[in-house]
Amino acid sequence: MSVDPHSFRNVMGRFASGVTVVTARNATGAPVGLTVSAFASLSLDPPLILVCLNKGCHDLAAFQTGPFAVNVLSEDQEAQSRRFAGPRDERFVDVETTTGGNGCPVLPDSLAIIECRTDSVVAGGDHDIIIGAVTSLRCRPEKRPLIYFASGYNRLAEAPPEVG
Ligand SMILES: Cc1cc2nc3c(=O)[nH]c(=O)nc-3n(C[C@H](O)[C@H](O)[C@H](O)COP(=O)(O)O)c2cc1C
């Protein structure tokens, strides 16, 4: 049975996710980043995460080499999500960033920041699966997540549970 790409996109969009901005530095040291919802925890021991990046992504090489950072967006960062999916030369203009321990630009207001070195890269169709070994973590548990569902931004209706 062949799968129609439109239906595939539509059905997969029914899987609610958080939203991240994945950041790194390119070969010249300039900050790079893009909005990514294909992010997941992969392994606890050792701590590994993964992000799936389109093979056509301009700054793919920076993430294939690493290091990189995953900025998990809070509900008040929808503008950053839109910004980092828009024109590349505007992404870091007037956006507050600091430098993470691994040298990557990070968005300090994020709900969580996960710094990684690139562990490995696995080809997956038209995307690359970038596997990151986690080198540093920080979290702002009082913040609420930005949610992406059915091609639109959403927020949690109820307060999230307390986490330790
Ligand atoms: C909510 C949202 C989620 C996205 N998730 C991904 C993703 O998981 N992987 C990806 O490669 N692009 C994703 N994109 C698209 C990129 O952010 C966007 O296409 C970007 O412009 C591509 O990179 P480039 O312009 O740096 O080449 C997403 C965009 C949005 C708005």
Ligand as a Chemical Component Dictionary entry (heavy atoms), coordinates in Angstrom:
data_LIG
# 
_chem_comp.id                   LIG 
_chem_comp.type                 NON-POLYMER 
_chem_comp.pdbx_formal_charge   0 
_chem_comp.three_letter_code    LIG 
# 
loop_
_chem_comp_atom.comp_id 
_chem_comp_atom.atom_id 
_chem_comp_atom.alt_atom_id 
_chem_comp_atom.type_symbol 
_chem_comp_atom.charge 
_chem_comp_atom.model_Cartn_x 
_chem_comp_atom.model_Cartn_y 
_chem_comp_atom.model_Cartn_z 
_chem_comp_atom.pdbx_ordinal 
LIG C1  C1  C 0 7.015  23.753 14.751 1  
LIG C2  C2  C 0 8.112  23.398 13.767 2  
LIG C3  C3  C 0 8.808  22.210 13.899 3  
LIG C4  C4  C 0 9.830  21.870 13.019 4  
LIG N1  N1  N 0 10.519 20.697 13.192 5  
LIG C5  C5  C 0 11.549 20.385 12.387 6  
LIG C6  C6  C 0 12.309 19.201 12.592 7  
LIG O1  O1  O 0 12.032 18.433 13.503 8  
LIG N2  N2  N 0 13.358 18.954 11.766 9  
LIG C7  C7  C 0 13.684 19.793 10.733 10 
LIG O2  O2  O 0 14.652 19.512 9.996  11 
LIG N3  N3  N 0 12.974 20.927 10.495 12 
LIG C8  C8  C 0 11.933 21.240 11.307 13 
LIG N4  N4  N 0 11.222 22.385 11.097 14 
LIG C9  C9  C 0 11.531 23.225 9.945  15 
LIG C10 C10 C 0 12.730 24.130 10.192 16 
LIG O3  O3  O 0 12.677 24.856 11.396 17 
LIG C11 C11 C 0 12.778 25.142 9.005  18 
LIG O4  O4  O 0 12.382 24.516 7.828  19 
LIG C12 C12 C 0 14.107 25.660 8.757  20 
LIG O5  O5  O 0 13.918 26.802 7.935  21 
LIG C13 C13 C 0 15.001 24.696 7.961  22 
LIG O6  O6  O 0 16.295 24.975 8.116  23 
LIG P1  P1  P 0 17.177 26.017 7.266  24 
LIG O7  O7  O 0 16.273 27.138 6.839  25 
LIG O8  O8  O 0 18.141 26.410 8.351  26 
LIG O9  O9  O 0 17.769 25.269 6.141  27 
LIG C14 C14 C 0 10.176 22.755 11.965 28 
LIG C15 C15 C 0 9.474  23.969 11.826 29 
LIG C16 C16 C 0 8.453  24.289 12.710 30 
LIG C17 C17 C 0 7.744  25.614 12.564 31 
# 
loop_
_chem_comp_bond.comp_id 
_chem_comp_bond.atom_id_1 
_chem_comp_bond.atom_id_2 
_chem_comp_bond.value_order 
_chem_comp_bond.pdbx_ordinal 
LIG C1  C2  SING 1  
LIG C2  C3  SING 2  
LIG C2  C16 DOUB 3  
LIG C3  C4  DOUB 4  
LIG C4  N1  SING 5  
LIG C4  C14 SING 6  
LIG N1  C5  DOUB 7  
LIG C5  C6  SING 8  
LIG C5  C8  SING 9  
LIG C6  O1  DOUB 10 
LIG C6  N2  SING 11 
LIG N2  C7  SING 12 
LIG C7  O2  DOUB 13 
LIG C7  N3  SING 14 
LIG N3  C8  DOUB 15 
LIG C8  N4  SING 16 
LIG N4  C9  SING 17 
LIG N4  C14 SING 18 
LIG C9  C10 SING 19 
LIG C10 O3  SING 20 
LIG C10 C11 SING 21 
LIG C11 O4  SING 22 
LIG C11 C12 SING 23 
LIG C12 O5  SING 24 
LIG C12 C13 SING 25 
LIG C13 O6  SING 26 
LIG O6  P1  SING 27 
LIG P1  O7  DOUB 28 
LIG P1  O8  SING 29 
LIG P1  O9  SING 30 
LIG C14 C15 DOUB 31 
LIG C15 C16 SING 32 
LIG C16 C17 SING 33 
# 
